[in-house]
């Protein structure tokens, strides 16, 4: 088959790519029509998106451009700095990332290929072959966005200068591989996972199912050393706070048998760790807010620029096309009756009996509950507010809210350790608390 520029004009290919970006053409159909492979397709797509008006398929044969002395010096400096980081025993980095070096050089106006960087790295003794990991990621078996959300957390020294480990909680759509939520929390806790679920659901809607591990946040099983009890019989002895919310919203939950079973969310963690830690070191970041900016930049790169190795598509393109085509199992988020506020959905729940003095005891606090019969159980909904150091409490009886108050947060150390409510999420709509 003759080369593409001999079979099509610039305008013809431009119209075809316009149709693809508008969801009118599938990638495989367009590849077959143009007679090109996946790598060539995405190279042309990138060029089209960069400059639709100046887009051209003209074939230019030229000798490799010789790098300027300034570019060579920049590559050398970047490699030597990378070497110092890799060889530093106090930093959680043990391998080179030439793609990240290329991206940093490109941000300064120096365009150079990864192959060229590797060639210079071998010359400067800045090369260490990466150990090939066994890939546990399975093929795409879900057929719609929202069919399955893989949800997980990773505690890591994300910012070495901060000298403090944080927990990154992420949620990824199984079908598109788009990261729908990601944020840093002080520690992994029930409340942190509830916040993550709230942000995702209020932005995208209710998914069909969540896929999580067997952490006590998600399930509690007596005798957790028994694989038969935990995974076969599914004998959950206590309904966790997480499961209460999922049951209220009608969202199913399934559990992974091992970390390898969650390969789709584990791989982005490795990718983010490799990128974010380096960014923090290179840019001398030291706070969680600064690290969030680095996280936001890498998430945008991952969702909008990285071609996924399994799907062969950019995650956000695959996600938006499915949404345009109605290929979605997300349901609109609606506050279930009798509640009227997200505070009564995304909250920590307890049940207490009203004593003879119309009072309840709640974590060493005595609370008066008026207009409620004696010796009945009431539902207590709690929403922590770290900014104000308050616990907002709403008491319900017989499908009606009978009392609300706020108490100091210090007396409530349940379902979370060192509480630090997050303020950033990937999705633009912040959860309402």
NORPEPE-V515785 format. One record per run of one state. SS is the DSSP state (helix for helix, strand for strand, loop for the rest). FROM is the first residue (numbers start at 1). TO is the last residue. If there is no record, write none. Layout:
ss={SS SS}
from={FROM FROM}
to={TO TO}
This chain:
ss={loop helix loop helix loop helix loop helix loop helix loop helix loop helix loop strand loop strand loop helix loop strand loop strand loop helix loop strand loop strand loop strand loop helix loop strand loop helix loop strand loop helix loop helix loop strand loop strand helix loop strand loop strand loop helix loop strand loop strand loop strand loop strand loop strand loop strand helix loop}
from={1 4 8 10 22 27 35 38 51 69 87 98 108 114 124 145 146 149 157 160 163 166 174 179 186 190 205 206 207 209 213 220 221 227 233 238 239 241 250 252 256 259 283 288 305 307 308 314 315 325 328 329 331 332 342 345 348 354 359 363 365 369 377 386 390 398 400 409 412}
to={3 7 9 21 26 34 37 50 68 86 97 107 113 123 144 145 148 156 159 162 165 173 178 185 189 204 205 206 208 212 219 220 226 232 237 238 240 249 251 255 258 282 287 304 306 307 313 314 324 327 328 330 331 341 344 347 353 358 362 364 368 376 385 389 397 399 408 411 433}
